Amino acid sequence: MEAEIVLSYTNEREAEAVAKAVSPDNFKVPQGLLVKTIHKGLNVFTNVKCDLRLQTFIATIDDLLSCVSVAEKAFAVVRD
């Protein structure tokens, strides 16, 4: 299974911060799972490849998006 998630932001600083916030996922994954996140300009690209169970694939994407949500909420607090 494979997924590409693309998130767009209004400024590059936020895109870079989100990519850095979820980048630990790039290293701490079990064998059979690959999570790679980068940012380019206003976009954050995450590729998820999973040779394990469907539940693992779904849980990985859910965890990733939860981490993104926390980072985005932190930006909102700082802006306000």
C-alpha positions as CSV (number, residue, x, y, z in Angstrom):
1,M,0.0,0.0,0.0
2,E,1.2,3.5,-0.8
3,A,-0.1,7.0,-0.2
4,E,1.1,10.5,-1.0
5,I,-0.3,13.3,1.2
6,V,0.2,16.9,0.1
7,L,-0.5,19.7,2.5
8,S,-0.4,23.4,1.4
9,Y,0.3,26.4,3.6
10,T,0.1,30.2,3.1
11,N,3.8,30.7,3.9
12,E,7.0,28.6,3.6
13,R,7.9,29.0,7.3
14,E,4.8,27.1,8.4
15,A,5.4,24.4,5.7
16,E,8.9,23.9,6.9
17,A,7.8,23.8,10.5
18,V,5.2,21.1,9.9
19,A,7.7,19.0,7.9
20,K,10.2,19.3,10.8
21,A,7.4,18.5,13.4
22,V,6.6,15.2,11.7
23,S,10.1,14.3,10.5
24,P,10.9,12.0,13.5
25,D,8.4,9.7,11.7
26,N,11.0,9.4,8.9
27,F,13.3,7.4,11.2
28,K,11.4,5.6,13.9
29,V,9.3,3.1,11.9
30,P,9.1,-0.7,11.9
31,Q,10.5,-2.8,9.1
32,G,8.0,-2.9,6.2
33,L,6.9,0.7,6.8
34,L,8.4,3.8,5.2
35,V,7.3,7.4,6.1
36,K,9.2,10.2,4.3
37,T,8.2,13.9,4.7
38,I,9.8,16.9,2.9
39,H,8.7,20.4,2.2
40,K,9.1,22.3,-1.0
41,G,8.0,25.9,-1.0
42,L,4.4,26.2,0.4
43,N,3.8,22.4,0.3
44,V,4.6,19.5,2.6
45,F,4.8,16.1,0.9
46,T,4.6,12.9,2.8
47,N,5.0,9.4,1.2
48,V,3.8,6.4,3.2
49,K,4.6,2.9,2.0
50,C,3.4,-0.1,4.0
51,D,4.0,-3.8,3.4
52,L,2.3,-4.6,6.6
53,R,-1.4,-4.9,7.6
54,L,-4.0,-2.4,6.4
55,Q,-4.6,-1.4,10.0
56,T,-0.9,-0.4,10.3
57,F,-1.2,1.7,7.2
58,I,-4.3,3.5,8.4
59,A,-2.9,4.0,11.9
60,T,0.3,5.5,10.4
61,I,-1.6,8.0,8.3
62,D,-3.9,8.9,11.3
63,D,-0.9,9.4,13.5
64,L,0.8,11.6,10.9
65,L,-2.3,13.8,10.4
66,S,-2.8,14.1,14.2
67,C,0.8,15.4,14.5
68,V,0.2,17.8,11.7
69,S,-3.0,19.0,13.4
70,V,-1.1,19.7,16.7
71,A,1.5,21.7,14.8
72,E,-1.2,23.7,13.0
73,K,-2.9,24.5,16.3
74,A,0.4,25.7,17.7
75,F,0.8,28.1,14.8
76,A,-2.7,29.5,15.4
77,V,-2.0,30.1,19.1
78,V,1.3,31.9,18.2
79,R,-0.4,34.0,15.5
80,D,-3.2,35.1,17.9
